Amino acid sequence: MEYRRFGTTIVARIDKGEEILEQVKEIASREEIRLASVRALGAVGAFTVGVFRTDEKQYLSNQFTGDFEIVSLTGTINTMDGAFYCHLHMSAGNEKGEVFGGHLNRAVVSATCEMVIEVIDAVVDRRFDEAIGLNLLRF
C-alpha cells in the first residue's frame, strides 16, 4: 500500500494480496484519524460481506471468490470507546454483471484498490444499542 495526504484528503493505493480493512486501519493509525468518510473502487479476488437481520440482531455473511470488480465501497472511519472503528459496505460484480454486496467483513485485493479518505476534523464515537443490536453513532 502507498498513500499520500493532501490537506484533509488521503489518496491510497492498496496492492494485490492486501486486505482492505487492514490497510484502512493502518492508514487511520498512522494519520491519527478519528472521523472520516471512505470511498473506493478496484478489484478483489475474495471477499466476505454480510447482511444484518434485524429480527435476530445478527449478521449473516456470504463469502465470494473469483474475479470481481468493486462497484462501490463506501463508509466511515470513527471510534468506539476511543479506539479505531470502521464501518464499510461494498458491492462487487462478476464477469456476468451480477453484483453482490453488504457490510464488509473482509476483502483481498486481486489487482488494485484506489481509495479516497476524506478526513473530518471531529470525533464521533459509537456505542452498542441493545434495542437495535448495533454499534450506533453517539453524538
Sequence and secondary structure as in RCSB ss.txt:
>XXXX:A:sequence
MEYRRFGTTIVARIDKGEEILEQVKEIASREEIRLASVRALGAVGAFTVGVFRTDEKQYLSNQFTGDFEIVSLTG
TINTMDGAFYCHLHMSAGNEKGEVFGGHLNRAVVSATCEMVIEVIDAVVDRRFDEAIGLNLLRF
>XXXX:A:secstr
 EEEEETTEEEEEEETT BHHHHHHHHHHHHT SSEEEEEEEEEEEEEEEEEETTTTEEEEEEEEEEEEEEEEEE
EEEEETTEEEEEEEEEEE TTS EEEEEEEEEEEEEEEEEEEEE SS  EEEEETTTTEEEEE 
